[in-house]
Structure formats: C-alpha cells, structure tokens
Amino acid sequence: MSNYQHVLKRPPFLGAQPLMGDSTNKPKDFFALNLWLFQGLPARMGSQMKLQGLSLIGFGAVKPAGSATRAINPASGAALDPGYHWATAKDVDQAARLAAQAFREFSHWKPQRRAVLLRRIAELLEANAPALIQRAEQETALPLGRLQIETARTCGQLRLFASVIEEGWWLDARIDHGDPGRKPLPKPDVRSRLVPLGPVTVFSSSNFPFAFSVAGGDTASALAAGCPVIVKPHQGHLGVSEMVGLLVQQAARECGAPEGVFSLLFGPGPDVGMALVRHPLIKAVGFTGSRAGGRALMDAAAARPEPIPVYAEMGSINPVFLLPGALEASAESLAAGLRASVTQVVGQLCTNPGLVFVTTGPSTEVFLRRLASLMNEAPPGTMLTASIARQYRDGVARFMKIPGVRCLTAWASTEAAPDTQAKPALLVTGAGTFLNSPALMDEVFGPSTLVVECESTAQMLLAAEKLEGQLTATLHGTEVDLLSNRDLVAVLETKAGRLICNGFPTGVEVCHAMTHGGPYPATADGRSTSVGTRAIERFARPVCYQNFPDVLLPEELQENNPLHIRRLVDGKFSCEEP
C-alpha cells in the first residue's frame, strides 16, 4: 500500500460499516469494471444518511446561515431533507484563499502522489455506491441502471487520469539542445513542459449527478493537472453532491493533501457561481449547462482585470444526416435507432439528436411513419426538474408556432400529469422553412427531434453549411452514399467536434481519443474537450526554460530523464535519456 493511503473512519452519513477495499482482481476494461463493481451489491442501502446541508471548505463545513432550500424528488414532488444553506461571499473568499495556498504545495506533488489521491476518490465512490445511487435516484428520477453505469464511468475517469499523469506524456516535455558554436548566433538550450494553472471552479451539470458533477471529469482532470478545485454543485442534486463532496474531502485528508485542495459551495449560479468566477485567485472555470449560463460566465471572466479561460459546454442539437441509400435499405431500423436515441433518459443528454436531415421520397415516407408510430408508443418520462420539463414544453410549442412546422406525435401532457412529465415530440418541416427560420436551430432539451425534408443532397449540404457549432454530427449512408458526399463530410468537420458514421450520437466513450467539444456555441473553446485525456490540457499552460543548469530544471526536463517519460528531444520522440 502507498504511503499516502490510510484507512480512516467512514463519513457520518454512511454509518459504521467498513469500507470495501481495493481488489487486485478488479478488471481493467471499463465495462468489465462496471459489471464487476455492481455484481453482488444491493440495489439499496439501509444506512441512515445524516447529511448536514452545509458547504465544505477545506477539511471543514460552513456554519449554517439564513434560510434553507431542499432538494425536490422530481417523481413525487416531495421535498428531501436536509435543508441546504447557501454559501456567502465570505465563504467564497475563504475557499478561494485556501485553494490558492494549497496550490503552492499541491502543484509540486509528484504525479504518483496525485494519482493515489484520484484512485482513493474512486475507491470511496465504489465503496459507497449503493447509498450514493439511492440518493441520486431520489433527486433526479434517473433509472437505477443508468446511475450504476454513470458511477462506474466516474470511477473509471478518475483512474484513467491517474494513469495519464503517472505516464507523464501529457506534460508535452520538449527539449531542444543548445549549440554554442552555431553561426552567426549561438543556439540556446530551450526546454518546455506544461504546468498547472491554479485554483479551478467547476460547475456541476443537471443531467449527470456523478460523471459531470462533484467528482466528475472536470474535477478529475483539474486535480490530475495539479489544480485545487472549488465545486459549485447543481441545485437539482444537493444531497448526492454533499455525499460525494464528503468522500472527496475524506480522500484528500487521507492522502495528506493541503487543506483547500477541494471545497464545495452550495448556492445559486448568479450569486455563488459568479462570485467564484470573479474572484482574483480563481484561474480557470469548467462548466456544463445552458448557452445563457455559459455565456454569462464567459463574459464575467473576460471582464476581470485578469481574464481567465472558461471551458463551457453549452448545448448542441447534434444533426443527423440520413443519406438516400441508407434510408432505402434500412428505413424502419433507422427509425427504431433514432427513437431510442432521442428518448434515452427522456432526451436529457447533451448529445441528443435534435435535428435530422432526409431527402424526400418513398423511403422517407416509410421512415417518418415508423418513427411517428414508435414515438407515439413511447411512454412519458420524468425529467430532472419541473423547470427543465417546462422549458422543454415551451421549446416544442415555440417550434410549432413557426409556419411550415408540423407535429406527428401527441406530445402535449394532460392536465393531470405531473409538472416533471414529458412526452416525445416528432416535428417535421421542409428545408426552405428551416433555412429561413434561425430559431429552429435552438436546442430543445428533452425527447424531441426535428426532421428536415430536403429536395436533394445538394440542399442538405446547403443546410449543413448554415449550422452553428455542434458537439456531434452523424452520417448514415451506404459506401456509395458516403463516397459521393465527401463534401458534406468536409463541411461537418468544420461544424462539430465528433463525427459519427452509421451510429447515433448518444453515449460518449471515455478514452484517449474522445473529443467532447466543438465550435462555439457548443463550447466556449472548440479546441478543448471535457471527456477523454485531452481534458487535462484545459487546466495547464506551457512554461519554457532557457539555458537553465540541469540541477535547476524540473525532473521532466532533466537531461537523464529520471521519470522515464516520453519527450520530444531535438524533434524526435524518445523515452530514453539523450
């Protein structure tokens, strides 16, 4: 066992049962790990949860102040205990100052030590998964199986970044040896690497209470880079955020991290969130949410005396192009696949296919009839919050007010339906209406899609050129379709961060090559990704060392390569000493 791993008491809300130890038999493959993790674990845990409803700063909790707000069970409408007290401006300042102090030490931790912290967080999440999932079910109404997979994904992300920083290649270490005899001027010895930015603020998303939340990908990649993290949890899952926050806090204490390497501040985005973004000690922001929210953070960060980067994922309609050969060969199976993708998790995914392009013809008529039938058969689902469900219904209603848009499903909820319920909506229009109605490119977050009928693939290409930046773009076609529409592929490369061929965009693999980003307004910076190992690059910057003596160089750049990492030496990659 590492010197940094210790066994401490469980958090108070989980009772006295011992933590599950890390197993040497744990599978390495991500999906195998998911199966291993949850085989034999009960679906519910009977421990009494003693949540406090308090923000966490460093290794402590903030004293309660003011009125309390409770999380709401979206399925029943019941308020959940405890009440949560919002952080104050004083709390924001204290957390930021502690994070800045922690950065001085944490940024110099050896990669192996930071890796131990990440793995310990994963172990604690696994050990307490049943209680975490039970609370997440209550707060989000997401299905048990989805939450189990998401918890495993979150643990997998943490372990993936632990491996990345141990391997060292992410540092982009480069060495160009000097040549004092070069004429007419001597060549200096120049070396560079990536270093952490400083304290990072992370905003949790509404639709992923684990993977894009307190210990999700933004937090994992920032900690891996050597940056302390202050999380502003989403108000839709307050309890599970506190539970995960306490586990991260416990892991930090166990691993000997400086106080302030992690804090968790509850409160509204316009108040607590904005105060964090504007604080002079915060050096970067990670955000997943709406365009309006992301844009507000971008503007606030840019208006600071020292502007900072905001890595905001702000939504996408993820266009799907069904080429003629594919529709002719597989109209009904494409309808089934699209219906499954659109209605997955009640459409509450940032990669939900909200826009579909087809060419007119008999195969398209078969496709639309089958898709309408399947969408009508789909039962209503419970959305994350009443506000999100209301925005979904309003979005569909706005589309239907545009002349030339028709609806093929009975999407409207009955008066007796709960406020959080939503039914799938299938909207159809012509390419002319779409091209002349910019509002049809707005995201409708929920189980809806708009099918645009084009007269030809040339008109389909024209529509593609009008699109805004997207997270994904999908093509379905035969080999002949794809080869004859290379110009469409070329256009989509300029519009999206991930292109999918003969599949559907929902589901994002966590791996080295993944890009979960795209040109604005899908994200604030189309050069970045929030999923995959490139995500760590958001929270680091390059530093160059010229003519430094070897003894003063960081280990990553010393001549004998003591860390045995991959480096670019005089233009050639090497893992050996020069």
N, C-alpha and C positions, 0 to 999 in steps of 0.2 A: 504493500500500500504506500502511496506517495506520502511524503512528509506533510503535505498540505491537506490531507484527508483525515478527518476526525469524525467520530460519532458523537453527536450532541442530542439533546432532547428534541422530541417532536414539537412542532408548533402547537399552541394550546388548543386550536380548534380540531385537532385530529386525535385527541385522547392519548392513551399511554401505549398503544400497540407499537411494537418495534418496527423500524423502517426495513423495507425489503432491500437486501444487499445487492451489490452489482455482481452479475454472474459471468463467469468466464465462458459459459456455454451460450451466451447471447448471440443470436445470428447477426451477421454483418449487413446483409441485404436489408434495405429499408422496409419493404413489405413483409419479408420474413420476420423482421423485428416486430412489426405491428402485430402479427399473429402470435408470436411468442409472448409478447407483453401482456396480451389480454386473455390468453388461454388460461382458464382456471381462476381468473379473477371474478369476483361477484359483480353483478351489474349495479348494485347499490352497496353503500357502506353505512353502517348504523351508528358510526361515531357521532357524538354531539358536537356540532360545529359552533365554536364560541368566537365568532367574528366580532370585531370591535367597531368597525365603521370608521376607522381612523387612517389618515395618511401616514406613510412611513418615510422618515428622513434618516438616512444613515442606518444605524442599528437601533433606532428608537421609533416611537409612534408619537404623533402630534396630539396634544390635548384637545378634547372636543370643544368646539366653539360654534355658537349660532344654532340655527335650526338644522334638522337632519332630513335627508332625502333617501327614500327607499327604492331599491330596485323593484321592477314590476315583472311578474310572471306573465309573458305575453299570451299564453294559452288560457289562463284563468282570469287574468286581470288582478290577481291578488298581490298586495304589497308584501315584499320579503324583508324580514329582519336580517341585520340590524339597520338602523338609520345611518346614513353616511354624512359626515361633516366635511364641508368643503375647506380646502386649504386657503390660507390667507396670503397676502403679499409678503408678509414677514416669513411665512413658511417657504415661499418660492425663493426668497433671497437666501434663507438658511440652507436650503437644499443645493442651490447653485454654488454657494461658497464652499460647502463641504465637498461637492463634486470637484471643484477646482483644486482644493487641497489634496483630494485623493488622486487626482490626475498626476500630480508631481511624482508620486510613488508608483501608481498602477501602470503608467505609461512606460515605465522601465522594468516591469516584471518580465522575466524570461518567458518566451512563448509556452514552454512546458507548464509553467505555473498558471498562466491564464487558461490553458487547456484543461487543467484539473478543475478550475472553477466552472467552466462550461459543462464539463461532464458531471460534476456534482449537482448542478442545477437539474440536468436531465435525470439523474438518479432519483432525486427528490420528487420530481414530477411523476415519474413512473411509480414510485412507491406509494404516492398519494393519489394516483389517477382515479380510483373509484369515487372518492369524495369530491375531487375537482369536477369530474364529469357530472355527478349528481347535481351539484350547484349550477353548473353551466346549462344543464337541461332545464332547470327551473327558470333561469334568467333569459334564455334565448329561444326555447322550444325547438332547438335543433335536435335531430334524431340521435339516439344513443350511438349507433354505428358510426355516423359521421363524426361525432365528438371523440370516439375512441381512435379513429384514424387520424384526426387532427392532433390529438395529444401525442400519438406516436410520431407524427411528422415533426412536431415541435421538438421532441427529444432528438429526433434524427438530425434536425438542423443544428442543434447545439453541438452534437458530436461531430458533425461534418466540419463546422468551423474550428473545433478543437483540433481536428486532423490537419486542416489547412494551415493553421498557424504553427503547428509543430513541423510541418514540412518546409515552411519558410519561403516557398516560391512566390507567394502573394506579395512579398516585400519589394519585388521587382528590383533586386540588387543589381547594380551595374558598375562596372569598373573599366575605365579607360586609362591604361598606364601612361605615365608621362615619358617624354623623350627630350631631355635637356639639350641634346645635340641637334635637334631639328632646326633647320634654317628656313626662312630668315629669323623665326622666333622660336624659342623653346616651347615644347608642348607640355602643359601642366598635367599632373596626375589628378584625374577627376573621378569621383565615386558618388553614387546616389542610392537612396532607398526611400521607401515610404515610412512615414511616422504618423502616429495618431493625432487627430485634430484637437481634441479636448472634450469637455463635457457635451453630451448629446441629449436632446429632448426627443422622446419617442411618443407619438400619439397612437393609441390603440384603435383598431378598426371595430366597426359594429358587428361584422359578419364572421369574424374568426376570433373567438374568445381565447384561443391559445396561440395559434400559429402567427397571427399578426397582432399580438397583444403584449402583455407584460413581459413574457419571456420568449417572444416570437423572434422572427427573423431580423428585425431592426435591432432589437436588444442584443441578440446573439452576435450579429456582425459588428456592432459597435464595441461590445466588451472584448470580442476577439481582436479587434484592432488596437485595443488598449485605451478605450474611451469610457469614462464613467457615464452612467445612464440615469436620467430622470424621466420616468414614465408618467404620462397623463392618461389614465385609463378612460375607456369609453363608459358613458353613464348607463349603457344598456346591460352591462355585466359587472356590477360593482363588487359583488361578493366573491366571484371567482377571481377577480383581479386582486383583491386583498389576499386571498389564499395563495395565489401564485407569488405575489409580492413577498409574503412572509417566507415562502420557500427560497426565493432568490436571496432575501436578506439572510436567511439561515446559512445558505451555501457560502455567501460572502464572508460571514463571520467564521465559519468552519475553516475556510481556506486562507484565513489571515489577511483578507483584503483590507485596505484602508477604509475607514468609515467614510461614507459618502460615495462609494463606488456605485451604489444603487439607491434610488429613492423613488417613492410612488406618491403622487399628489392628486387627490380627488378634487374635482370641480369642473365647472363649465369651460368649454374651449375659449369663448370670448374673454373670460376672466383669467383663470389659472393658466390656460394654454398660451394666451397672448403674452402674459407676464413672463412666462418662461422664454418664449421666442425673443422677447425684447431685452432679456437680461444680458448684460455685457459679458458674463462669464460663460454663457452657452455658445458653443462654436458650430453646431450643426443641428438639423432637425430632420426626423423621419416621420412621415405622415401617410396614412391611408384613409381616404374618405371622399367627400364631395369636391367638385370643382370650386364651389364657392368657398368652402373651408380652406382648401389648399391654396387658393389664390390669395385669401386674406393673410395666411401665414407667409406666403412669398412676399407680399407687399410689405408686411411688417418687418420681415428680416432684411429686405432691401433698404428700408428707411432707417435702419440703425446707423449710428456713426461708424460702426464696423459691420458692414453687411456680412451675412453668413449664408451658407447654402441650405436650401430647404429641398429635401428629396421627397416630393409629394406624389403619391399615386392618386389620381383624381377621377377615375372612371373611364369607361370605354364602352362602345356599342358593338365591337368585335364583329365586323362584317363577314358574312359567309357568301361565297360565290359558287353557285351550283351551275356548272357548265353543261351545255346541251347533251353531250354524250353520257354524262353521269346520270342526268335525270331520265334519259331514255332507258338506260339499263337498270336503274335502281330507284325509281321514284318513290315507291312505298317504303323501302328500307331507309332511304334518306329522310322521309317524313318521320319515321319512328325514332331515328337517331337524333334529329333536331328537336323533337318533342321532349325526349329525355334530357337533352342538354339545357333547353330553355326552362324546364320546370324543376330541374335539380335544385334542392334546398330552396324551393319556392322562388327560384330565379335570383337569389341573393348572392351572386358571385360576380366579381369584377370582370370575369371572362365570359359572362352570359352572352350568347349570340343574339343580340337585339336587332340585327339587320341582316336580311337575306336577299341576294340578287338572283333572279332567274330570267331566262328568256321565255317569251310567250310560245305556247304550243300545246299539243295534246298531252305530252308528258308532264308539263307544268300543271295542267288541269287535274291530272291524276294525283300529283303531289299535293296540291292545295286541298283537294277533297279529303285525302287521307290525313293530312296534317290537321285540318279543322276537326275531323272526327276524333282524332287522338287528343287534341287539346280540350275539346268539349268533355271527353271522358275523364280527364284528369281531375281529381278531387281538389277542392280548395285547400290551401295550406296556411299555417300560422306564420306570419312574418315576425321579424325580430322585435319590432316595437310598433305601437299604434301609429306613431308619426311616420315610420317608413311605409306602412301599409297605406296610409292616407296619401302620401306623396306618390306612391305607385298608382293608385286610382286616379289621382289628379292628372298624372302624366298621360295615362291612357286616354282620359277624357279630352285633354288638350289635343292629342293627335286626331281624335275622331271629329273634332270641330274643323279640321282643315279640309276644305273641299277636295274631293277625289280620294279620300281615305275611307275605307270601309272595314268593318269588323266581321269576322267569320265565326266568332265564338260568343257564347253567353257569359261574358266576363264579369258583369256587374254583380256585386254581392247583394243578398237580400237584406232587408232592414233588420231582420233578427240575427244576422251573422255578427260575430264578434268584430270589434274595430280592427283587430290584427289579422283577420282572414283576408286572403286574396285568391282570386281565380285566374287561370291563364287567359291571356288575350292574344289572338292572332289577327293582326292588321295587315291589309293589303292595299297597295297603291301602284300607280304607274310611274315610270321613270321620269316623265315630264313633271308630274306633281312633286316628286322627290327633289329633282334638280332645282325647282323653283320655290322650295319650302325649306329654308335652312333649319327651322325648328324641328324637322323630322330627324335631324342628326343629334338631338338631345338624348341623353341617357334616360331611360325609364327603368329604374332599379326594381326589378321584380320579374315575374314569369310571363313576359310578353316578348313578341318579336314582330317586326315589320317586314313583310315580303314586298320587294320592289320588282315589278314585271317590266323587263326591258325588251325592246323590239329586236335587239341583236346584241352580240358580244361587243360590238363597237360602242353601243350605247352603255353597256355595262362598264366598259373601260372609261368612258366619259364620267360616269357616276363615281367610279373609284378615284378619279383624279380630284373630285370635289370633296372627298372625305377629309375630316380632321385626323390628327394623330390618334392612333389606337394601340391598345396593348397587344391585340392579336388580329390577324386576318386569315381566313380559311378558304381554301380552294378544294372543290370536289370535281374531279374530271377523269376521263379515260386518258391513256397515254397520248392519243391523238389530240384530245382537248387541251391538255397541258402544253404540248409542244406547239400548238397553234395559237396559244395565248401567253406566250412568253412576255409580251409587252405588258400584260396585266400583272404578271409576277413582278416585273421591274417596278411598276407603279406602287404595288403593295409594299415592296421593300422600303419605299420612302415614307410609308404611312404607318407601319406597325413595328413593334419590337419582336414579335414572334409570328412566323408564318406556319400554318398547319396544312398539310396535304391529305385529303381523304380521311379526315377525322373531325372532331369537334373541339372547340377551344377550352371547355370547362375541364378542370384538372390541370394542375401545374406541377410538373415533376421537380423535386428538389435535387439538383445535380450541378456539376461544374459548369455545364454548357448552357444552362437555362438563362433566358432573359425574360424578366417580368417587368417590363417598362415599355416605353415608346415615346414618339414625339409628342410635344405639347398639343392638346391639353390632357392626353392620357397620363403623362407625368410632367413634373416641373423641369426635368432634365432628361432628355431622351438618350443620353449617353450612359445612364445608370440602370441598375436593376435592383429590385428588392427581394428577389429569390435567386438562389444559386450563389456560388462562391464569389462571383464578382461583386456581390453586395458589400463586401468588406471595404472595397475601394472607395466607397462614398465617404468613409469616416477617416481617411488618411490623406496625406499630402506629401509630395516629394521634397527631400532635402538633399542638397549636393555638398560634398566635402572636397575642397580643392587643396592639394599639396599638404594634406594632413599627415603627421607621422603615424605609423601603424598603431602605436600604443594608444593614441587618442581616438582612433576610429571605432565605431560600433562594431561588435563582433561580426555582424552580417557582411561587413566590408573589409575586414582584416585580410591580409594577404594570404594567410594559410587556411582560410575558410573554416574556422573552428566549429561552425554549426553544420557544415556539410550540406549547405542549401544550394539550390540551383541559382546560378548567377550568369549575367551576360558580361563576359570578360573579353575586352577588345573585339567586340562584335560577334562573339561565339558563345553559345550556351555551354555551361560546364557546372558540374557538381564537385569538382576537384579543386585543390589549391593550384594557383597558376604555375 
